[in-house]
């Protein structure tokens, strides 16, 4: 492709996609999906592991990882505003990195989301035993699948409404924790204020108690906590006004990262010496317990269940749209392109069936997903890398005039993009360096190899060529 590349409208026609201008998600839906996409079990529970690895220096890691996420989302936002299509980054990687790039990116994202969904469904079964210890987990898992499946099959608006209210609950919990923690620090409230204070950031081994190595070791955990933020691009493709909704949603990322991660973790570290955050209970429970809120565990249990439901809801939505986009370009089975009332029904039904089978296998063999689940970290950063490379490639296909006319260009071009690419490549080096991530790395490489073989064995290159010829004729 040269500087005389086809216009976004022509490109969409050639790719078999349609520029999205349909009744869909309202601006408030997109804003709240953006707000809640980074607030999940990775924050409520997973933050403890990152704190143990890095100590107080984990704050720097959240800032660095947040910058990577921001540049990745700006890359996705630039492409989404310039060329809003269902399928989002799978379509963009197909367009700018070739058929294999789109195929691998789409299926890697789908696999990642299914693993995360299985983990969250299993977690819901466990969390509900807090209130109903004698109940079988499958009742709650089946209920969650029925509710979320029905919402996703009904319409995109139903998905948006569920995510809107889930996000309100999650955001309220985090804000309440920050306010409560600030009250403890400012007024000495709580049952034991002797160990509280900002000197906790340096009085136990310093700001880098485990050295730079400990800080680096926490990178993978922190990056995984931001997994799922790319759903903004998928949701944006369903927006009624993507030119307005996508930029505003993406531009809130720095504030969200500073508020919900950096500020929340700062309060936690100021209230509790970092060595006391063992992971046996959520750091958030420790905040409420310090305030003397005896029902803190029950409150957080409700919030974490909400976060898990929100994650499953968003993951099914995003995966359904990405696979539908792949099917339209003959990179997925043809039946996945079927829609009813503009909803990719067959794709969503297929995902629900896969989740039911996965939950049954998980119940029969509790450890079957332990090894595979580690791949979610690898898959997350791999998808981000492909998004960044696709945006960089898209710029190389533009003339100077086209680049200047972009409505939502990435900032600090090209330095910010290459910073994010190098950081992600460095995380793969960390996975080689640290033994605990070798399994995830090996499984990730094996998945890439298997899917590459499938790409050629199933005749995808020929199918893509025929598809492009058909649309050129039209």
ROLO-630815 format. One record per residue (C-alpha): x, y, z; residue in three letters; residue number from 0. Coordinates in steps of 0.2 Angstrom, whole numbers, plus 5000, padded with zeros to 4 digits. Example, Ala and Ser with C-alpha at 12.3 -4.5 7.8 and 13.67 -1.06 7.14 Angstrom:
2
> u  v  w  code  pos
> 5062  4978  5039  ALA  0;
> 5068  4995  5036  SER  1;
# end
This chain:
474
> u  v  w  code  pos
> 5000  5000  5000  UNK  0;
> 5007  5017  4996  UNK  1;
> 5003  5035  5000  UNK  2;
> 4989  5034  4988  UNK  3;
> 4980  5022  4999  UNK  4;
> 4961  5020  4998  UNK  5;
> 4950  5031  5009  UNK  6;
> 4943  5023  5025  UNK  7;
> 4926  5021  5017  UNK  8;
> 4934  5012  5002  UNK  9;
> 4945  5001  5014  UNK  10;
> 4930  4996  5024  UNK  11;
> 4921  4991  5008  UNK  12;
> 4936  4981  5002  UNK  13;
> 4938  4972  5018  UNK  14;
> 4920  4967  5019  UNK  15;
> 4916  4978  5034  UNK  16;
> 4904  4992  5036  UNK  17;
> 4907  5009  5044  UNK  18;
> 4897  5009  5060  UNK  19;
> 4883  5022  5060  UNK  20;
> 4869  5012  5069  UNK  21;
> 4859  5015  5084  UNK  22;
> 4871  5008  5098  UNK  23;
> 4880  5012  5113  UNK  24;
> 4876  5030  5120  UNK  25;
> 4890  5041  5125  UNK  26;
> 4887  5037  5144  UNK  27;
> 4889  5019  5140  UNK  28;
> 4906  5021  5132  UNK  29;
> 4912  5033  5146  UNK  30;
> 4908  5020  5159  UNK  31;
> 4914  5005  5150  UNK  32;
> 4931  5015  5148  UNK  33;
> 4930  5019  5167  UNK  34;
> 4927  5002  5172  UNK  35;
> 4937  4992  5160  UNK  36;
> 4953  4993  5171  UNK  37;
> 4944  4990  5188  UNK  38;
> 4942  4971  5191  UNK  39;
> 4949  4957  5202  UNK  40;
> 4966  4962  5196  UNK  41;
> 4964  4977  5207  UNK  42;
> 4954  4971  5221  UNK  43;
> 4965  4955  5224  UNK  44;
> 4979  4954  5212  UNK  45;
> 4987  4970  5218  UNK  46;
> 4993  4961  5233  UNK  47;
> 5005  4950  5223  UNK  48;
> 5013  4965  5214  UNK  49;
> 5015  4974  5231  UNK  50;
> 5024  4959  5238  UNK  51;
> 5036  4958  5223  UNK  52;
> 5040  4977  5222  UNK  53;
> 5036  4984  5239  UNK  54;
> 5032  5003  5238  UNK  55;
> 5041  5005  5221  UNK  56;
> 5025  4996  5214  UNK  57;
> 5019  5014  5212  UNK  58;
> 5032  5017  5199  UNK  59;
> 5027  5001  5190  UNK  60;
> 5009  5006  5189  UNK  61;
> 5014  5023  5182  UNK  62;
> 5025  5015  5168  UNK  63;
> 5012  5002  5164  UNK  64;
> 4999  5015  5164  UNK  65;
> 5009  5025  5151  UNK  66;
> 5010  5009  5140  UNK  67;
> 4991  5007  5141  UNK  68;
> 4988  5025  5137  UNK  69;
> 4999  5024  5121  UNK  70;
> 4991  5008  5116  UNK  71;
> 4974  5014  5118  UNK  72;
> 4978  5031  5109  UNK  73;
> 4984  5020  5094  UNK  74;
> 4968  5010  5094  UNK  75;
> 4958  5026  5096  UNK  76;
> 4967  5034  5081  UNK  77;
> 4962  5019  5070  UNK  78;
> 4945  5017  5077  UNK  79;
> 4940  5036  5074  UNK  80;
> 4948  5035  5057  UNK  81;
> 4940  5019  5052  UNK  82;
> 4926  5013  5064  UNK  83;
> 4922  4995  5060  UNK  84;
> 4915  4980  5070  UNK  85;
> 4930  4968  5073  UNK  86;
> 4941  4983  5079  UNK  87;
> 4959  4979  5081  UNK  88;
> 4958  4962  5072  UNK  89;
> 4952  4971  5057  UNK  90;
> 4966  4984  5059  UNK  91;
> 4980  4971  5061  UNK  92;
> 4973  4962  5046  UNK  93;
> 4972  4978  5035  UNK  94;
> 4990  4984  5040  UNK  95;
> 5000  4969  5045  UNK  96;
> 4992  4956  5033  UNK  97;
> 4980  4941  5035  UNK  98;
> 4991  4931  5047  UNK  99;
> 4992  4947  5059  UNK  100;
> 4973  4949  5059  UNK  101;
> 4970  4930  5061  UNK  102;
> 4983  4928  5076  UNK  103;
> 4978  4944  5085  UNK  104;
> 4959  4940  5084  UNK  105;
> 4961  4922  5090  UNK  106;
> 4974  4927  5103  UNK  107;
> 4962  4940  5110  UNK  108;
> 4947  4927  5110  UNK  109;
> 4958  4914  5119  UNK  110;
> 4963  4926  5132  UNK  111;
> 4945  4932  5135  UNK  112;
> 4939  4914  5137  UNK  113;
> 4952  4910  5149  UNK  114;
> 4948  4926  5159  UNK  115;
> 4930  4922  5158  UNK  116;
> 4932  4904  5165  UNK  117;
> 4943  4911  5179  UNK  118;
> 4930  4924  5184  UNK  119;
> 4915  4911  5183  UNK  120;
> 4925  4899  5194  UNK  121;
> 4928  4914  5206  UNK  122;
> 4909  4918  5206  UNK  123;
> 4906  4900  5212  UNK  124;
> 4919  4902  5226  UNK  125;
> 4913  4920  5231  UNK  126;
> 4895  4915  5233  UNK  127;
> 4900  4901  5245  UNK  128;
> 4904  4916  5257  UNK  129;
> 4885  4918  5260  UNK  130;
> 4879  4901  5254  UNK  131;
> 4893  4889  5260  UNK  132;
> 4882  4873  5256  UNK  133;
> 4877  4878  5239  UNK  134;
> 4885  4870  5223  UNK  135;
> 4895  4882  5213  UNK  136;
> 4887  4877  5197  UNK  137;
> 4870  4885  5202  UNK  138;
> 4879  4902  5203  UNK  139;
> 4889  4899  5187  UNK  140;
> 4874  4894  5177  UNK  141;
> 4864  4909  5184  UNK  142;
> 4879  4921  5179  UNK  143;
> 4880  4914  5161  UNK  144;
> 4861  4915  5159  UNK  145;
> 4860  4933  5164  UNK  146;
> 4875  4939  5155  UNK  147;
> 4871  4928  5140  UNK  148;
> 4854  4935  5139  UNK  149;
> 4860  4953  5140  UNK  150;
> 4872  4950  5126  UNK  151;
> 4860  4941  5115  UNK  152;
> 4846  4954  5117  UNK  153;
> 4855  4970  5110  UNK  154;
> 4871  4980  5112  UNK  155;
> 4861  4993  5122  UNK  156;
> 4857  4979  5135  UNK  157;
> 4876  4975  5137  UNK  158;
> 4879  4994  5139  UNK  159;
> 4866  4996  5153  UNK  160;
> 4873  4981  5163  UNK  161;
> 4891  4988  5161  UNK  162;
> 4885  5005  5166  UNK  163;
> 4878  4999  5183  UNK  164;
> 4892  4987  5186  UNK  165;
> 4904  5001  5184  UNK  166;
> 4895  5012  5196  UNK  167;
> 4896  4999  5210  UNK  168;
> 4915  4996  5206  UNK  169;
> 4919  5014  5206  UNK  170;
> 4909  5018  5221  UNK  171;
> 4919  5005  5231  UNK  172;
> 4936  5011  5225  UNK  173;
> 4931  5029  5229  UNK  174;
> 4924  5024  5246  UNK  175;
> 4941  5015  5250  UNK  176;
> 4951  5030  5245  UNK  177;
> 4940  5042  5256  UNK  178;
> 4940  5030  5270  UNK  179;
> 4959  5028  5269  UNK  180;
> 4962  5047  5268  UNK  181;
> 4951  5049  5284  UNK  182;
> 4962  5036  5293  UNK  183;
> 4977  5046  5288  UNK  184;
> 4971  5063  5292  UNK  185;
> 4961  5060  5308  UNK  186;
> 4969  5045  5315  UNK  187;
> 4952  5035  5314  UNK  188;
> 4951  5016  5315  UNK  189;
> 4956  5003  5327  UNK  190;
> 4975  5004  5326  UNK  191;
> 4983  5020  5319  UNK  192;
> 5000  5017  5326  UNK  193;
> 5007  5009  5310  UNK  194;
> 4999  5021  5298  UNK  195;
> 5008  5035  5289  UNK  196;
> 5017  5039  5273  UNK  197;
> 5033  5034  5280  UNK  198;
> 5028  5017  5277  UNK  199;
> 5034  5020  5259  UNK  200;
> 5052  5020  5265  UNK  201;
> 5054  5014  5283  UNK  202;
> 5055  4996  5279  UNK  203;
> 5069  4992  5267  UNK  204;
> 5067  5009  5258  UNK  205;
> 5057  5013  5242  UNK  206;
> 5065  4998  5233  UNK  207;
> 5065  4985  5247  UNK  208;
> 5068  4971  5234  UNK  209;
> 5079  4981  5223  UNK  210;
> 5076  4985  5205  UNK  211;
> 5074  4966  5202  UNK  212;
> 5059  4966  5213  UNK  213;
> 5052  4981  5204  UNK  214;
> 5054  4973  5187  UNK  215;
> 5047  4956  5193  UNK  216;
> 5031  4965  5196  UNK  217;
> 5029  4971  5179  UNK  218;
> 5019  4956  5172  UNK  219;
> 5007  4956  5187  UNK  220;
> 5004  4975  5184  UNK  221;
> 5002  4974  5166  UNK  222;
> 4989  4959  5167  UNK  223;
> 4979  4970  5179  UNK  224;
> 4976  4982  5165  UNK  225;
> 4971  4968  5153  UNK  226;
> 4954  4971  5145  UNK  227;
> 4956  4990  5143  UNK  228;
> 4957  4987  5124  UNK  229;
> 4938  4983  5125  UNK  230;
> 4936  5002  5123  UNK  231;
> 4940  5000  5105  UNK  232;
> 4928  4986  5102  UNK  233;
> 4914  4995  5112  UNK  234;
> 4918  5011  5102  UNK  235;
> 4914  5003  5086  UNK  236;
> 4896  5001  5092  UNK  237;
> 4895  5019  5097  UNK  238;
> 4882  5030  5090  UNK  239;
> 4895  5044  5088  UNK  240;
> 4912  5036  5088  UNK  241;
> 4921  5053  5083  UNK  242;
> 4915  5060  5100  UNK  243;
> 4914  5045  5112  UNK  244;
> 4931  5036  5108  UNK  245;
> 4942  5051  5110  UNK  246;
> 4934  5056  5127  UNK  247;
> 4934  5038  5133  UNK  248;
> 4953  5036  5129  UNK  249;
> 4958  5053  5136  UNK  250;
> 4951  5048  5153  UNK  251;
> 4964  5034  5154  UNK  252;
> 4978  5044  5163  UNK  253;
> 4965  5051  5176  UNK  254;
> 4958  5033  5179  UNK  255;
> 4975  5026  5181  UNK  256;
> 4981  5039  5193  UNK  257;
> 4965  5038  5203  UNK  258;
> 4960  5020  5204  UNK  259;
> 4977  5012  5204  UNK  260;
> 4991  5024  5209  UNK  261;
> 4980  5034  5222  UNK  262;
> 4972  5018  5229  UNK  263;
> 4988  5008  5230  UNK  264;
> 4996  5024  5238  UNK  265;
> 4983  5024  5252  UNK  266;
> 4984  5005  5255  UNK  267;
> 5003  5007  5257  UNK  268;
> 5002  5022  5268  UNK  269;
> 4989  5012  5280  UNK  270;
> 4998  4996  5280  UNK  271;
> 5017  4992  5280  UNK  272;
> 5020  4983  5263  UNK  273;
> 5025  4967  5271  UNK  274;
> 5008  4965  5280  UNK  275;
> 5000  4964  5263  UNK  276;
> 5001  4945  5261  UNK  277;
> 4987  4942  5249  UNK  278;
> 4978  4931  5261  UNK  279;
> 4964  4944  5260  UNK  280;
> 4962  4959  5249  UNK  281;
> 4971  4975  5253  UNK  282;
> 4954  4983  5251  UNK  283;
> 4947  4972  5265  UNK  284;
> 4961  4978  5276  UNK  285;
> 4956  4996  5273  UNK  286;
> 4938  4993  5279  UNK  287;
> 4944  4982  5293  UNK  288;
> 4955  4996  5300  UNK  289;
> 4940  5007  5300  UNK  290;
> 4931  4995  5311  UNK  291;
> 4919  4990  5297  UNK  292;
> 4915  4972  5303  UNK  293;
> 4905  4969  5287  UNK  294;
> 4920  4974  5276  UNK  295;
> 4923  4956  5270  UNK  296;
> 4904  4954  5265  UNK  297;
> 4905  4971  5256  UNK  298;
> 4920  4967  5246  UNK  299;
> 4913  4950  5242  UNK  300;
> 4899  4959  5234  UNK  301;
> 4910  4971  5224  UNK  302;
> 4922  4957  5218  UNK  303;
> 4907  4947  5212  UNK  304;
> 4901  4963  5203  UNK  305;
> 4918  4965  5195  UNK  306;
> 4918  4947  5190  UNK  307;
> 4901  4949  5182  UNK  308;
> 4907  4965  5173  UNK  309;
> 4922  4956  5166  UNK  310;
> 4913  4942  5159  UNK  311;
> 4900  4953  5152  UNK  312;
> 4913  4964  5143  UNK  313;
> 4923  4949  5138  UNK  314;
> 4909  4940  5129  UNK  315;
> 4904  4956  5121  UNK  316;
> 4921  4960  5115  UNK  317;
> 4926  4943  5109  UNK  318;
> 4909  4941  5100  UNK  319;
> 4912  4957  5090  UNK  320;
> 4931  4953  5086  UNK  321;
> 4926  4935  5080  UNK  322;
> 4912  4942  5070  UNK  323;
> 4924  4954  5062  UNK  324;
> 4936  4939  5058  UNK  325;
> 4922  4929  5051  UNK  326;
> 4917  4943  5039  UNK  327;
> 4935  4943  5032  UNK  328;
> 4935  4924  5031  UNK  329;
> 4947  4922  5046  UNK  330;
> 4934  4913  5057  UNK  331;
> 4921  4900  5053  UNK  332;
> 4907  4907  5041  UNK  333;
> 4893  4904  5053  UNK  334;
> 4901  4917  5066  UNK  335;
> 4896  4931  5053  UNK  336;
> 4877  4928  5056  UNK  337;
> 4868  4942  5065  UNK  338;
> 4851  4944  5072  UNK  339;
> 4845  4962  5075  UNK  340;
> 4863  4967  5072  UNK  341;
> 4869  4956  5086  UNK  342;
> 4882  4942  5082  UNK  343;
> 4871  4929  5089  UNK  344;
> 4880  4913  5083  UNK  345;
> 4896  4919  5089  UNK  346;
> 4890  4923  5106  UNK  347;
> 4880  4906  5107  UNK  348;
> 4897  4898  5103  UNK  349;
> 4906  4907  5116  UNK  350;
> 4893  4902  5129  UNK  351;
> 4894  4884  5124  UNK  352;
> 4913  4884  5126  UNK  353;
> 4911  4892  5143  UNK  354;
> 4899  4879  5149  UNK  355;
> 4911  4865  5143  UNK  356;
> 4925  4874  5151  UNK  357;
> 4916  4876  5168  UNK  358;
> 4912  4857  5168  UNK  359;
> 4930  4852  5164  UNK  360;
> 4936  4864  5178  UNK  361;
> 4924  4856  5190  UNK  362;
> 4929  4838  5185  UNK  363;
> 4948  4842  5185  UNK  364;
> 4951  4858  5196  UNK  365;
> 4969  4860  5190  UNK  366;
> 4966  4858  5171  UNK  367;
> 4966  4877  5168  UNK  368;
> 4980  4881  5180  UNK  369;
> 4994  4880  5167  UNK  370;
> 4984  4887  5153  UNK  371;
> 4978  4902  5163  UNK  372;
> 4995  4909  5164  UNK  373;
> 4994  4912  5146  UNK  374;
> 4982  4926  5149  UNK  375;
> 4997  4937  5153  UNK  376;
> 5006  4933  5138  UNK  377;
> 4990  4935  5127  UNK  378;
> 4986  4952  5134  UNK  379;
> 5003  4960  5130  UNK  380;
> 5004  4951  5113  UNK  381;
> 4987  4959  5108  UNK  382;
> 4993  4976  5114  UNK  383;
> 5009  4974  5104  UNK  384;
> 5000  4970  5088  UNK  385;
> 4988  4985  5090  UNK  386;
> 5004  4996  5092  UNK  387;
> 5012  4989  5077  UNK  388;
> 4996  4990  5066  UNK  389;
> 4995  5009  5070  UNK  390;
> 5013  5012  5066  UNK  391;
> 5011  5002  5050  UNK  392;
> 4995  5012  5046  UNK  393;
> 5005  5028  5047  UNK  394;
> 5018  5022  5035  UNK  395;
> 5004  5019  5022  UNK  396;
> 4998  5037  5024  UNK  397;
> 5003  5053  5015  UNK  398;
> 5008  5068  5025  UNK  399;
> 4992  5076  5021  UNK  400;
> 4982  5061  5027  UNK  401;
> 4992  5060  5043  UNK  402;
> 4988  5079  5047  UNK  403;
> 4970  5076  5043  UNK  404;
> 4968  5063  5057  UNK  405;
> 4954  5068  5069  UNK  406;
> 4962  5059  5084  UNK  407;
> 4981  5057  5081  UNK  408;
> 4992  5049  5094  UNK  409;
> 5002  5061  5105  UNK  410;
> 5021  5062  5104  UNK  411;
> 5022  5053  5088  UNK  412;
> 5032  5042  5085  UNK  413;
> 5041  5042  5102  UNK  414;
> 5027  5037  5113  UNK  415;
> 5022  5022  5102  UNK  416;
> 5040  5015  5101  UNK  417;
> 5042  5017  5120  UNK  418;
> 5026  5006  5122  UNK  419;
> 5033  4993  5110  UNK  420;
> 5050  4992  5118  UNK  421;
> 5042  4991  5135  UNK  422;
> 5031  4976  5130  UNK  423;
> 5045  4967  5121  UNK  424;
> 5054  4969  5138  UNK  425;
> 5040  4960  5147  UNK  426;
> 5043  4945  5136  UNK  427;
> 5062  4946  5141  UNK  428;
> 5056  4946  5159  UNK  429;
> 5046  4930  5155  UNK  430;
> 5062  4922  5149  UNK  431;
> 5071  4928  5164  UNK  432;
> 5059  4923  5178  UNK  433;
> 5056  4904  5180  UNK  434;
> 5038  4906  5186  UNK  435;
> 5033  4913  5169  UNK  436;
> 5042  4900  5158  UNK  437;
> 5026  4890  5157  UNK  438;
> 5016  4904  5151  UNK  439;
> 5029  4909  5138  UNK  440;
> 5031  4891  5132  UNK  441;
> 5012  4889  5130  UNK  442;
> 5010  4906  5122  UNK  443;
> 5023  4902  5109  UNK  444;
> 5015  4885  5106  UNK  445;
> 4998  4893  5104  UNK  446;
> 5006  4905  5091  UNK  447;
> 5014  4890  5082  UNK  448;
> 4998  4880  5082  UNK  449;
> 4987  4894  5076  UNK  450;
> 5000  4898  5062  UNK  451;
> 4999  4880  5056  UNK  452;
> 4980  4881  5057  UNK  453;
> 4980  4897  5047  UNK  454;
> 4988  4888  5032  UNK  455;
> 4980  4871  5034  UNK  456;
> 4963  4878  5034  UNK  457;
> 4967  4888  5018  UNK  458;
> 4965  4906  5025  UNK  459;
> 4977  4914  5014  UNK  460;
> 4967  4908  4999  UNK  461;
> 4950  4913  5007  UNK  462;
> 4957  4930  5010  UNK  463;
> 4963  4932  4992  UNK  464;
> 4946  4926  4985  UNK  465;
> 4937  4938  4998  UNK  466;
> 4947  4953  4992  UNK  467;
> 4944  4949  4974  UNK  468;
> 4925  4947  4977  UNK  469;
> 4924  4965  4985  UNK  470;
> 4935  4973  4972  UNK  471;
> 4923  4966  4958  UNK  472;
> 4908  4973  4968  UNK  473;
# end
